């Protein structure tokens, strides 16, 4: 059978398969069911028939390609002439001599090599006229010589980008919610009129005033497009992408908890809350002294002792390298172990998430709380736009959370740091 006949048969088999699939799908949809076993068997049989024809086409093309390549190398040398004689093959390579031999040509024409049973071409005696030439050839790294033999060395894994440490969520109190908003009551005024009272006299009246606060549950999310082939062909890439999407959500959360402006859907972060303790300007004080001033103010006015100071790395550097008038470091200096980040016994959280030259002192673990509605959710789908027909996948990560600040006065800024 010729190549053209086989290709015609393959087209017919493919059309048959497409028709079977379309008919089965229409019937299944009309009857609200899945494919029957008979429909599956018919479709699988049609596919197997098409695959068998395709395999025969590939084998025949391989035989023709072999002859074509040989013609390019040798011309008509070693092939039958018009007189039926075989031109001597003494100028051919050993491989070329073998494929041009009568034994090999008889094997190809018979098709015996395509059958499942054992077969043999028979022994072909070849000469090696190019042996000396091959010995005289110098192999180099040129791509036309031995260069392709050099396999590159690939190191396993991925060298990731570095990102800032996630600090804010770890110092804030945490909680969970099933709602879309957190509503809580704050005592704003307590007028204490308690006083000594004479016998029979009227008792003084005290007063309480409350205010209702609401912090909405906000969503932080993003997604990444990729291909099905990448997810299938690169081991571990799905887990890596999941981790990176999760990290992206956490990085956005870090910034929102501290700097969110409160304009929906943004979270109202700590730095932008109303009612914070009066800011302390450094002025002629050192960084450490100005921070102690704010710690004292909060302890005096809000009656709670701060448990952390959030500071930019640039200002922390200035703080720990401060020296006295004799040039001695207030801290341990360069030849001691790295000091624990703390000032006046209060832990210091060093993060670039806070703007340089401003620190935020506060009672993070008691006077503020992060409520989460579930955890970070990662999902993948091909239902976005035309992703199904393009074998693309959209991977999404998202979370929902709210930040409640029970006593804004328990937090205060220190500005003008150097």
KEKE-3310 file (N, C-alpha, C; in steps of 0.2 Angstrom, whole numbers, plus 5000, padded with zeros to 4 digits):
npx = (5004:5003:5010:5001:4989:4988:4988:4976:4967:4969:4964:4951:4948:4950:4940:4929:4931:4929:4915:4909:4912:4905:4892:4890:4892:4881:4870:4871:4870:4857:4850:4854:4865:4880:4893:4889:4895:4896:4897:4909:4918:4916:4922:4935:4939:4939:4949:4960:4961:4964:4977:4984:4985:4992:5004:5009:5011:5021:5032:5033:5037:5049:5057:5057:5064:5076:5081:5082:5091:5102:5104:5108:5120:5128:5124:5121:5129:5132:5118:5105:5109:5103:5106:5104:5115:5125:5133:5150:5153:5163:5167:5159:5153:5153:5140:5132:5135:5129:5115:5113:5115:5110:5104:5099:5090:5081:5075:5068:5059:5051:5044:5046:5052:5042:5034:5028:5035:5051:5066:5079:5092:5102:5119:5130:5144:5156:5168:5181:5184:5187:5194:5207:5205:5196:5204:5212:5205:5202:5194:5184:5177:5169:5152:5150:5158:5164:5157:5143:5143:5145:5137:5127:5128:5116:5109:5100:5083:5077:5083:5077:5070:5073:5063:5056:5055:5041:5033:5022:5010:5014:5016:5004:4989:4978:4964:4948:4934:4917:4910:4907:4911:4918:4911:4913:4912:4918:4923:4922:4922:4923:4917:4921:4914:4915:4916:4920:4906:4894:4884:4868:4868:4866:4872:4886:4884:4891:4897:4896:4901:4899:4906:4902:4912:4917:4925:4928:4928:4941:4947:4961:4970:4977:4982:4989:4994:4997:5003:4996:5005:5017:5014:5013:5025:5036:5043:5036:5033:5020:5019:5028:5024:5012:5017:5023:5012:5005:5015:5014:5002:5003:5013:5007:4997:5005:5009:4996:4991:4999:5000:4988:4975:4962:4952:4939:4943:4953:4962:4961:4975:4987:4995:4987:4976:4964:4965:4977:4991:4998:5010:5028:5041:5058:5068:5081:5084:5091:5088:5084:5081:5069:5061:5059:5052:5040:5036:5034:5024:5013:5011:5007:4996:4987:4987:4993:5007:5018:5022:5031:5041:5040:5051:5061:5074:5085:5084:5086:5099:5106:5103:5109:5122:5125:5136:5145:5152:5165:5168:5164:5154:5137:5130:5135:5145:5156:5163:5156:5143:5129:5117:5102:5087:5081:5075:5076:5071:5061:5055:5061:5055:5061:5058:5057:5044:5038:5038:5054:5062:5052:5045:5034:5027:5019:5006:5004:5001:4990:4981:4977:4970:4970:4958:4954:4945:4944:4959:4973:4968:4971:4967:4965:4961:4954:4944:4944:4941:4947:4955:4953:4953:4966:4974:4978:4980:4973:4979:4975:4976:4970:4964:4954:4952:4952:4956:4956:4957:4957:4961:4966:4974:4984:4995:5008:5017:5034:5043:5054:5066:5083)
npy = (4994:5011:5027:5038:5031:5026:5038:5043:5033:5036:5048:5045:5037:5045:5054:5046:5043:5056:5058:5047:5051:5064:5060:5052:5061:5070:5062:5058:5070:5074:5064:5065:5059:5049:5042:5026:5009:5003:5013:5019:5008:5007:5020:5019:5008:5013:5023:5016:5009:5020:5024:5013:5014:5026:5022:5013:5023:5031:5021:5018:5031:5032:5023:5028:5040:5036:5030:5042:5050:5042:5044:5057:5056:5047:5048:5039:5029:5012:5008:5000:4999:5004:4994:4984:4980:4981:4995:4996:4997:5002:5015:5019:5022:5011:5009:5014:5005:4994:4997:4998:4986:4971:4962:4969:4978:4969:4964:4976:4978:4967:4969:4962:4966:4973:4965:4955:4944:4936:4941:4943:4951:4945:4941:4954:4958:4970:4983:4994:5008:5021:5021:5026:5039:5043:5041:5051:5062:5076:5078:5091:5105:5111:5114:5106:5096:5087:5094:5093:5082:5086:5087:5099:5104:5104:5111:5105:5110:5127:5143:5155:5171:5183:5189:5201:5198:5191:5199:5206:5199:5190:5196:5201:5198:5184:5178:5169:5170:5169:5178:5193:5204:5212:5217:5227:5233:5248:5256:5272:5283:5285:5292:5294:5297:5293:5296:5301:5300:5308:5303:5299:5308:5312:5301:5302:5302:5292:5290:5281:5279:5272:5266:5260:5250:5245:5233:5228:5212:5209:5205:5198:5194:5186:5180:5168:5164:5149:5134:5119:5109:5113:5111:5097:5093:5097:5092:5095:5108:5114:5114:5123:5135:5136:5139:5152:5160:5160:5166:5179:5184:5184:5194:5205:5206:5209:5222:5228:5227:5235:5248:5250:5260:5260:5263:5255:5241:5240:5237:5245:5250:5249:5261:5271:5273:5282:5291:5287:5287:5302:5308:5306:5317:5316:5326:5333:5322:5305:5291:5280:5286:5294:5284:5278:5288:5288:5275:5277:5287:5280:5270:5278:5285:5277:5266:5254:5243:5244:5231:5229:5237:5243:5245:5253:5245:5254:5264:5256:5252:5264:5266:5255:5257:5269:5280:5285:5300:5297:5289:5276:5262:5262:5250:5233:5233:5230:5217:5208:5196:5197:5209:5205:5211:5224:5237:5246:5235:5231:5222:5224:5225:5223:5229:5232:5235:5246:5264:5273:5282:5283:5275:5263:5262:5250:5240:5227:5213:5213:5224:5224:5214:5201:5194:5180:5173:5157:5150:5153:5151:5141:5138:5130:5132:5129:5137:5150:5163:5159:5148:5134:5129:5132:5125:5131:5136:5144:5149:5153:5162:5167:5176:5180:5193:5202:5217:5222:5235:5237:5247:5261:5271:5264:5263:5272:5284:5287:5300:5307:5300:5295)
npz = (5000:4996:5002:5000:4999:5012:5020:5016:5021:5035:5037:5034:5045:5056:5054:5056:5069:5075:5072:5079:5092:5093:5090:5101:5112:5109:5111:5124:5131:5128:5134:5147:5153:5155:5144:5137:5139:5127:5118:5122:5119:5105:5101:5107:5099:5086:5088:5090:5078:5070:5075:5072:5058:5057:5063:5053:5043:5048:5049:5035:5030:5037:5031:5018:5021:5025:5013:5005:5013:5011:4997:4997:5003:4995:4982:4967:4969:4973:4971:4961:4944:4927:4920:4929:4936:4951:4957:4963:4980:4987:4990:5000:5017:5031:5036:5026:5016:5021:5022:5008:5003:4995:5003:5013:5006:5001:5013:5017:5007:5008:5020:5031:5043:5050:5056:5070:5073:5074:5065:5052:5043:5037:5035:5030:5022:5024:5019:5025:5019:5023:5035:5038:5036:5045:5057:5056:5058:5069:5084:5090:5100:5092:5085:5074:5075:5088:5098:5101:5109:5122:5137:5145:5162:5174:5188:5201:5206:5211:5211:5222:5222:5235:5248:5260:5277:5285:5297:5305:5307:5316:5328:5332:5340:5337:5328:5324:5312:5306:5300:5289:5295:5309:5324:5338:5355:5362:5377:5379:5388:5405:5418:5434:5448:5461:5479:5496:5506:5516:5531:5527:5516:5498:5485:5474:5456:5444:5426:5411:5394:5378:5363:5346:5336:5320:5310:5294:5285:5274:5258:5251:5237:5222:5206:5194:5178:5169:5160:5156:5151:5157:5171:5171:5166:5173:5187:5203:5201:5203:5217:5220:5213:5220:5233:5230:5226:5238:5246:5240:5244:5258:5259:5254:5264:5275:5272:5272:5285:5292:5285:5278:5270:5273:5264:5255:5245:5255:5270:5286:5292:5306:5306:5301:5309:5319:5334:5339:5351:5355:5344:5345:5343:5338:5339:5348:5354:5356:5345:5353:5365:5361:5358:5371:5377:5370:5374:5388:5388:5382:5392:5402:5398:5392:5400:5398:5395:5382:5370:5359:5347:5331:5318:5305:5295:5292:5302:5313:5312:5313:5327:5334:5332:5338:5347:5362:5369:5369:5359:5361:5358:5362:5362:5360:5351:5336:5338:5346:5348:5338:5343:5352:5346:5354:5364:5379:5386:5378:5364:5348:5332:5317:5301:5283:5280:5287:5285:5283:5296:5304:5318:5326:5341:5352:5360:5354:5356:5364:5362:5349:5336:5324:5313:5305:5291:5288:5280:5269:5253:5239:5222:5207:5189:5173:5167:5164:5153:5137:5141:5142:5129:5125:5134:5145:5162:5176:5192:5208:5223:5239:5253:5267:5279:5294:5303:5320:5331:5348:5357:5351:5357:5363:5354:5347:5337:5333:5327:5315:5316:5315)
capx = (5000:5007:5009:4995:4983:4988:4986:4968:4964:4970:4959:4944:4948:4949:4933:4925:4931:4926:4908:4907:4912:4900:4886:4889:4891:4874:4865:4872:4868:4850:4847:4856:4869:4887:4893:4888:4901:4896:4899:4916:4921:4917:4926:4942:4941:4941:4955:4965:4962:4968:4984:4988:4987:4997:5011:5012:5013:5028:5037:5035:5041:5056:5060:5059:5069:5083:5084:5083:5097:5108:5105:5112:5127:5131:5122:5118:5134:5129:5111:5105:5109:5098:5107:5103:5121:5126:5140:5154:5151:5170:5168:5154:5154:5150:5133:5129:5136:5124:5108:5113:5116:5104:5101:5095:5085:5076:5071:5064:5054:5047:5041:5047:5054:5037:5030:5029:5040:5059:5068:5086:5093:5107:5126:5133:5151:5158:5174:5181:5189:5188:5197:5213:5203:5193:5209:5216:5201:5203:5188:5185:5171:5165:5146:5150:5163:5162:5154:5136:5143:5146:5131:5127:5127:5110:5109:5092:5079:5076:5086:5072:5071:5072:5058:5057:5052:5034:5033:5017:5005:5017:5016:4997:4984:4975:4957:4944:4927:4913:4906:4910:4913:4919:4908:4914:4911:4923:4922:4926:4922:4921:4917:4921:4912:4915:4919:4917:4899:4891:4878:4861:4869:4865:4878:4887:4883:4896:4894:4899:4900:4902:4905:4902:4917:4916:4931:4926:4933:4943:4950:4968:4970:4980:4982:4995:4992:5002:5001:4995:5011:5022:5012:5014:5032:5041:5041:5036:5032:5014:5020:5032:5019:5007:5021:5024:5006:5004:5019:5012:4996:5006:5017:5001:4994:5010:5008:4990:4991:5003:4999:4982:4972:4955:4947:4937:4943:4959:4961:4963:4981:4988:4998:4982:4970:4963:4965:4983:4994:5001:5017:5034:5046:5064:5071:5088:5085:5093:5082:5082:5077:5063:5056:5057:5047:5033:5034:5032:5018:5008:5010:5004:4989:4983:4988:4995:5014:5019:5026:5035:5043:5042:5056:5064:5081:5090:5084:5089:5106:5108:5102:5113:5129:5126:5142:5145:5157:5172:5168:5162:5147:5132:5129:5141:5151:5157:5167:5152:5138:5123:5113:5095:5084:5077:5076:5073:5068:5055:5057:5061:5053:5064:5055:5056:5037:5037:5042:5060:5062:5046:5044:5027:5027:5012:5004:5002:4998:4984:4976:4975:4969:4969:4953:4954:4940:4948:4966:4974:4965:4974:4963:4967:4955:4955:4938:4945:4941:4948:4960:4951:4955:4973:4977:4980:4978:4974:4980:4973:4977:4967:4962:4950:4954:4950:4961:4953:4961:4953:4963:4971:4979:4990:4999:5010:5022:5040:5045:5061:5072:5089)
capy = (5000:5017:5032:5042:5027:5026:5044:5043:5029:5039:5054:5042:5034:5051:5057:5041:5044:5062:5057:5043:5056:5069:5057:5049:5067:5073:5057:5058:5076:5073:5059:5067:5053:5048:5038:5019:5005:5001:5019:5019:5002:5009:5025:5016:5004:5018:5027:5011:5009:5026:5024:5008:5017:5031:5019:5011:5028:5033:5016:5019:5037:5031:5019:5033:5045:5032:5030:5049:5052:5039:5047:5063:5055:5043:5048:5033:5023:5006:5007:4996:5003:5003:4987:4979:4979:4985:4999:4994:5001:5003:5022:5020:5020:5004:5010:5015:4999:4989:4999:4998:4979:4967:4959:4974:4980:4963:4965:4982:4977:4961:4971:4957:4970:4976:4960:4954:4938:4937:4942:4944:4953:4941:4944:4958:4959:4977:4985:5001:5012:5028:5020:5030:5046:5044:5041:5057:5068:5078:5080:5098:5107:5114:5110:5102:5090:5084:5099:5091:5077:5089:5088:5104:5102:5107:5110:5104:5116:5134:5149:5159:5178:5184:5194:5204:5194:5193:5200:5209:5194:5186:5200:5203:5193:5181:5175:5167:5173:5166:5183:5197:5210:5212:5223:5227:5239:5251:5261:5279:5288:5283:5297:5291:5302:5290:5300:5300:5303:5309:5299:5302:5312:5309:5298:5305:5298:5291:5289:5277:5280:5267:5267:5254:5250:5240:5232:5223:5207:5211:5200:5199:5189:5187:5174:5167:5159:5144:5129:5112:5106:5115:5108:5090:5091:5100:5090:5100:5115:5115:5115:5129:5140:5137:5143:5159:5163:5161:5172:5185:5186:5186:5200:5211:5206:5213:5230:5231:5227:5241:5254:5250:5266:5259:5264:5248:5235:5240:5236:5251:5248:5253:5268:5276:5273:5288:5290:5285:5291:5308:5306:5309:5319:5314:5332:5332:5315:5300:5287:5276:5291:5296:5278:5277:5293:5285:5269:5280:5291:5275:5267:5283:5288:5271:5261:5247:5243:5242:5225:5229:5243:5242:5250:5252:5243:5259:5267:5251:5252:5270:5265:5251:5260:5275:5280:5290:5306:5295:5285:5269:5260:5261:5243:5228:5235:5225:5211:5204:5193:5201:5210:5204:5217:5226:5244:5247:5228:5230:5219:5228:5221:5227:5227:5237:5237:5253:5269:5275:5288:5283:5269:5262:5258:5248:5234:5223:5207:5213:5229:5223:5207:5199:5189:5177:5169:5152:5151:5155:5146:5140:5135:5130:5131:5131:5140:5157:5165:5153:5144:5127:5127:5133:5121:5135:5135:5150:5147:5158:5162:5172:5175:5185:5194:5209:5220:5225:5239:5239:5253:5265:5275:5259:5263:5278:5284:5291:5302:5311:5295:5295)
capz = (5000:4995:5007:4999:5001:5020:5023:5015:5026:5041:5037:5035:5052:5060:5053:5059:5077:5077:5071:5085:5098:5092:5091:5108:5116:5108:5114:5132:5133:5127:5139:5153:5155:5153:5138:5138:5138:5120:5115:5124:5115:5098:5101:5108:5093:5080:5089:5089:5070:5067:5078:5068:5051:5058:5064:5047:5039:5051:5046:5028:5030:5039:5025:5012:5023:5025:5006:5003:5016:5008:4991:4998:5004:4990:4975:4964:4970:4977:4970:4955:4938:4922:4917:4934:4939:4957:4957:4968:4986:4991:4993:5005:5024:5032:5037:5019:5013:5024:5019:5001:5001:4992:5009:5017:5002:5001:5019:5017:5002:5010:5026:5037:5049:5053:5059:5077:5073:5074:5058:5051:5037:5035:5036:5025:5022:5022:5019:5028:5015:5027:5042:5039:5036:5052:5062:5055:5060:5076:5087:5094:5103:5087:5085:5068:5077:5094:5103:5104:5114:5128:5140:5150:5169:5176:5195:5203:5210:5208:5215:5222:5224:5242:5250:5267:5282:5287:5305:5308:5309:5322:5334:5333:5342:5331:5330:5318:5311:5301:5297:5285:5298:5316:5327:5345:5359:5366:5382:5377:5393:5412:5423:5440:5453:5468:5484:5502:5507:5523:5532:5524:5510:5491:5483:5467:5450:5439:5420:5406:5387:5374:5355:5343:5331:5315:5305:5289:5283:5267:5254:5248:5232:5216:5202:5190:5172:5167:5155:5158:5150:5162:5177:5170:5164:5178:5194:5209:5199:5206:5224:5220:5212:5226:5238:5228:5227:5245:5249:5238:5248:5264:5258:5254:5271:5279:5271:5274:5293:5295:5281:5274:5271:5275:5258:5253:5250:5259:5278:5289:5295:5312:5305:5299:5314:5322:5341:5342:5356:5352:5341:5349:5338:5341:5340:5350:5358:5352:5343:5359:5370:5359:5359:5378:5378:5368:5379:5394:5387:5382:5399:5407:5396:5390:5406:5396:5393:5375:5370:5353:5343:5324:5316:5298:5296:5292:5308:5318:5311:5317:5334:5337:5331:5342:5352:5367:5367:5369:5353:5363:5356:5368:5362:5361:5346:5331:5340:5350:5345:5335:5349:5352:5344:5359:5367:5385:5387:5373:5358:5342:5326:5311:5295:5279:5279:5289:5282:5286:5300:5309:5322:5329:5348:5354:5364:5348:5357:5368:5360:5342:5334:5317:5313:5298:5289:5285:5279:5262:5249:5233:5218:5200:5185:5166:5165:5163:5146:5132:5144:5141:5122:5125:5139:5151:5169:5181:5199:5212:5230:5242:5260:5270:5286:5297:5309:5325:5336:5353:5360:5347:5361:5365:5349:5345:5332:5335:5320:5314:5318:5310)
cpx = (5004:5005:5003:4989:4982:4986:4978:4965:4964:4965:4952:4943:4947:4942:4928:4925:4928:4918:4906:4907:4907:4893:4885:4888:4884:4869:4865:4869:4860:4847:4850:4860:4876:4887:4892:4894:4901:4899:4907:4920:4922:4922:4934:4944:4943:4947:4961:4967:4966:4975:4988:4990:4992:5004:5014:5014:5020:5033:5038:5039:5048:5060:5062:5064:5076:5086:5086:5090:5103:5109:5109:5119:5131:5129:5119:5123:5131:5122:5111:5105:5104:5099:5106:5109:5122:5133:5143:5153:5158:5171:5163:5156:5151:5143:5129:5130:5131:5117:5108:5114:5109:5100:5096:5089:5079:5072:5066:5058:5049:5042:5041:5048:5048:5032:5032:5034:5047:5061:5075:5087:5098:5114:5128:5140:5153:5165:5175:5186:5191:5191:5202:5210:5200:5198:5212:5212:5202:5196:5189:5178:5167:5158:5146:5155:5160:5158:5147:5137:5144:5139:5131:5126:5121:5110:5101:5090:5079:5079:5081:5074:5070:5067:5059:5053:5045:5034:5027:5012:5008:5017:5009:4993:4980:4968:4954:4937:4924:4909:4910:4912:4914:4916:4910:4913:4917:4921:4926:4926:4920:4922:4916:4920:4912:4919:4916:4910:4897:4885:4872:4862:4868:4872:4879:4886:4889:4893:4899:4897:4903:4901:4906:4907:4916:4922:4929:4931:4935:4947:4956:4969:4975:4980:4988:4993:4998:4999:5000:5002:5016:5021:5014:5021:5037:5039:5042:5034:5025:5015:5024:5028:5014:5011:5022:5018:5004:5008:5017:5006:4999:5010:5012:4998:4999:5009:5002:4989:4994:5001:4993:4978:4965:4950:4946:4940:4949:4957:4963:4969:4982:4991:4993:4976:4970:4963:4972:4986:4997:5008:5022:5039:5053:5068:5078:5089:5088:5087:5080:5078:5070:5058:5054:5052:5040:5031:5031:5025:5012:5006:5006:4997:4985:4983:4989:5003:5015:5024:5030:5036:5044:5046:5059:5071:5086:5090:5087:5096:5109:5108:5107:5120:5130:5132:5141:5151:5164:5173:5166:5155:5143:5130:5135:5147:5152:5160:5163:5147:5132:5118:5106:5091:5079:5079:5073:5069:5062:5057:5056:5060:5056:5062:5055:5049:5035:5041:5048:5059:5056:5046:5037:5028:5020:5012:5001:4998:4992:4979:4974:4974:4967:4964:4953:4948:4943:4955:4967:4972:4968:4969:4966:4961:4957:4949:4938:4946:4942:4953:4959:4954:4962:4977:4981:4977:4979:4974:4979:4974:4974:4965:4958:4951:4952:4955:4956:4958:4957:4955:4968:4976:4985:4995:5001:5016:5028:5043:5052:5067:5077:5092)
cpy = (5006:5022:5036:5038:5027:5032:5045:5039:5032:5045:5051:5040:5040:5054:5052:5042:5050:5061:5053:5047:5061:5066:5055:5055:5070:5068:5058:5064:5076:5069:5060:5061:5053:5043:5030:5015:5004:5007:5020:5014:5004:5015:5023:5012:5008:5022:5022:5009:5014:5026:5018:5010:5022:5028:5016:5017:5030:5028:5017:5026:5036:5027:5024:5038:5042:5032:5037:5052:5049:5042:5053:5062:5052:5044:5041:5027:5018:5005:5003:5001:5001:4996:4982:4977:4983:4988:4997:4999:5002:5010:5024:5019:5014:5004:5010:5009:4994:4991:4998:4991:4976:4964:4963:4977:4975:4963:4970:4981:4972:4964:4967:4961:4973:4971:4958:4948:4940:4937:4944:4946:4949:4944:4948:4960:4966:4978:4992:5005:5019:5027:5025:5037:5048:5045:5048:5063:5070:5081:5086:5099:5110:5110:5105:5096:5087:5088:5096:5085:5080:5091:5094:5101:5107:5106:5110:5110:5122:5139:5154:5166:5179:5190:5196:5198:5196:5193:5202:5204:5190:5190:5202:5197:5190:5178:5172:5170:5169:5172:5188:5204:5209:5218:5222:5234:5242:5256:5267:5284:5284:5289:5294:5297:5299:5295:5298:5303:5303:5305:5303:5307:5308:5306:5301:5300:5298:5290:5285:5279:5275:5269:5260:5254:5244:5239:5227:5218:5208:5205:5202:5193:5191:5180:5174:5162:5155:5139:5123:5108:5107:5111:5100:5088:5093:5097:5095:5107:5118:5118:5122:5135:5142:5141:5150:5163:5165:5166:5178:5188:5188:5193:5206:5212:5210:5220:5232:5232:5233:5248:5255:5257:5266:5261:5257:5247:5235:5240:5243:5249:5252:5260:5273:5276:5280:5286:5287:5289:5297:5306:5310:5311:5318:5321:5331:5326:5310:5296:5283:5280:5292:5290:5277:5282:5291:5279:5272:5284:5286:5272:5272:5285:5282:5265:5254:5248:5240:5235:5224:5236:5241:5247:5248:5250:5249:5263:5263:5252:5259:5270:5261:5253:5266:5274:5286:5295:5303:5290:5278:5268:5259:5253:5239:5230:5229:5218:5207:5201:5198:5202:5208:5211:5219:5233:5244:5241:5227:5227:5224:5224:5225:5224:5233:5239:5244:5258:5271:5281:5288:5276:5269:5258:5256:5241:5230:5217:5207:5218:5229:5216:5206:5193:5186:5172:5163:5154:5153:5149:5146:5136:5135:5129:5133:5135:5147:5159:5159:5148:5136:5125:5128:5129:5125:5134:5142:5147:5153:5157:5168:5171:5181:5186:5201:5211:5224:5229:5241:5245:5257:5268:5270:5259:5270:5279:5288:5293:5306:5306:5296:5289)
cpz = (5000:5001:5006:5001:5009:5023:5022:5020:5033:5042:5038:5042:5057:5060:5056:5067:5079:5077:5077:5091:5098:5094:5098:5113:5116:5112:5122:5134:5133:5132:5146:5157:5153:5147:5141:5137:5130:5116:5116:5120:5108:5097:5101:5102:5087:5081:5088:5082:5067:5069:5074:5061:5052:5059:5058:5042:5041:5049:5039:5027:5032:5034:5020:5014:5023:5018:5004:5006:5013:5001:4991:4999:4999:4983:4973:4966:4975:4975:4963:4949:4933:4920:4922:4938:4946:4956:4963:4974:4990:4993:4998:5012:5025:5033:5030:5015:5015:5021:5012:4998:4999:4998:5012:5013:5001:5007:5019:5012:5004:5016:5032:5043:5053:5056:5066:5078:5072:5066:5058:5044:5033:5035:5030:5026:5020:5023:5023:5025:5019:5033:5043:5040:5043:5057:5062:5057:5068:5078:5091:5097:5098:5086:5079:5069:5083:5100:5105:5109:5121:5131:5145:5157:5172:5184:5197:5207:5207:5213:5216:5224:5232:5243:5258:5271:5284:5295:5308:5311:5315:5328:5336:5336:5337:5333:5323:5318:5306:5298:5292:5288:5306:5319:5335:5348:5362:5371:5380:5383:5400:5416:5430:5446:5460:5473:5490:5503:5514:5524:5530:5518:5504:5489:5476:5462:5445:5432:5415:5399:5383:5367:5352:5337:5326:5310:5300:5287:5276:5264:5251:5243:5226:5212:5197:5184:5171:5162:5158:5157:5155:5169:5177:5169:5169:5185:5199:5207:5202:5213:5224:5218:5217:5232:5237:5228:5234:5248:5247:5242:5255:5264:5258:5261:5275:5279:5273:5282:5295:5291:5277:5275:5273:5269:5255:5246:5254:5267:5280:5294:5302:5311:5304:5304:5317:5330:5344:5347:5352:5350:5345:5343:5341:5343:5342:5353:5353:5350:5349:5364:5368:5359:5366:5380:5376:5372:5385:5393:5386:5388:5403:5405:5394:5395:5403:5393:5386:5375:5364:5350:5336:5321:5309:5299:5296:5298:5314:5318:5314:5324:5337:5336:5334:5347:5357:5365:5367:5363:5355:5361:5363:5368:5363:5356:5341:5333:5345:5346:5343:5341:5347:5350:5349:5362:5374:5388:5383:5367:5352:5336:5320:5305:5290:5277:5282:5286:5286:5290:5304:5312:5325:5335:5349:5358:5358:5350:5361:5366:5353:5340:5327:5317:5306:5297:5285:5284:5272:5258:5242:5228:5211:5195:5178:5163:5164:5155:5141:5134:5142:5134:5121:5130:5144:5157:5173:5188:5203:5219:5233:5249:5262:5277:5288:5303:5314:5330:5342:5357:5356:5351:5364:5360:5348:5341:5335:5328:5321:5316:5312:5309)
residu = (UNK:UNK:UNK:UNK:UNK:UNK:UNK:UNK:UNK:UNK:UNK:UNK:UNK:UNK:UNK:UNK:UNK:UNK:UNK:UNK:UNK:UNK:UNK:UNK:UNK:UNK:UNK:UNK:UNK:UNK:UNK:UNK:UNK:UNK:UNK:UNK:UNK:UNK:UNK:UNK:UNK:UNK:UNK:UNK:UNK:UNK:UNK:UNK:UNK:UNK:UNK:UNK:UNK:UNK:UNK:UNK:UNK:UNK:UNK:UNK:UNK:UNK:UNK:UNK:UNK:UNK:UNK:UNK:UNK:UNK:UNK:UNK:UNK:UNK:UNK:UNK:UNK:UNK:UNK:UNK:UNK:UNK:UNK:UNK:UNK:UNK:UNK:UNK:UNK:UNK:UNK:UNK:UNK:UNK:UNK:UNK:UNK:UNK:UNK:UNK:UNK:UNK:UNK:UNK:UNK:UNK:UNK:UNK:UNK:UNK:UNK:UNK:UNK:UNK:UNK:UNK:UNK:UNK:UNK:UNK:UNK:UNK:UNK:UNK:UNK:UNK:UNK:UNK:UNK:UNK:UNK:UNK:UNK:UNK:UNK:UNK:UNK:UNK:UNK:UNK:UNK:UNK:UNK:UNK:UNK:UNK:UNK:UNK:UNK:UNK:UNK:UNK:UNK:UNK:UNK:UNK:UNK:UNK:UNK:UNK:UNK:UNK:UNK:UNK:UNK:UNK:UNK:UNK:UNK:UNK:UNK:UNK:UNK:UNK:UNK:UNK:UNK:UNK:UNK:UNK:UNK:UNK:UNK:UNK:UNK:UNK:UNK:UNK:UNK:UNK:UNK:UNK:UNK:UNK:UNK:UNK:UNK:UNK:UNK:UNK:UNK:UNK:UNK:UNK:UNK:UNK:UNK:UNK:UNK:UNK:UNK:UNK:UNK:UNK:UNK:UNK:UNK:UNK:UNK:UNK:UNK:UNK:UNK:UNK:UNK:UNK:UNK:UNK:UNK:UNK:UNK:UNK:UNK:UNK:UNK:UNK:UNK:UNK:UNK:UNK:UNK:UNK:UNK:UNK:UNK:UNK:UNK:UNK:UNK:UNK:UNK:UNK:UNK:UNK:UNK:UNK:UNK:UNK:UNK:UNK:UNK:UNK:UNK:UNK:UNK:UNK:UNK:UNK:UNK:UNK:UNK:UNK:UNK:UNK:UNK:UNK:UNK:UNK:UNK:UNK:UNK:UNK:UNK:UNK:UNK:UNK:UNK:UNK:UNK:UNK:UNK:UNK:UNK:UNK:UNK:UNK:UNK:UNK:UNK:UNK:UNK:UNK:UNK:UNK:UNK:UNK:UNK:UNK:UNK:UNK:UNK:UNK:UNK:UNK:UNK:UNK:UNK:UNK:UNK:UNK:UNK:UNK:UNK:UNK:UNK:UNK:UNK:UNK:UNK:UNK:UNK:UNK:UNK:UNK:UNK:UNK:UNK:UNK:UNK:UNK:UNK:UNK:UNK:UNK:UNK:UNK:UNK:UNK:UNK:UNK:UNK:UNK:UNK:UNK:UNK:UNK:UNK:UNK:UNK:UNK:UNK:UNK:UNK:UNK:UNK:UNK:UNK:UNK:UNK:UNK:UNK:UNK:UNK:UNK:UNK:UNK:UNK:UNK:UNK:UNK:UNK:UNK:UNK:UNK:UNK:UNK:UNK:UNK:UNK:UNK:UNK:UNK:UNK:UNK:UNK:UNK:UNK:UNK:UNK:UNK:UNK:UNK:UNK:UNK:UNK:UNK:UNK:UNK:UNK:UNK:UNK:UNK:UNK:UNK:UNK:UNK:UNK:UNK)
# end
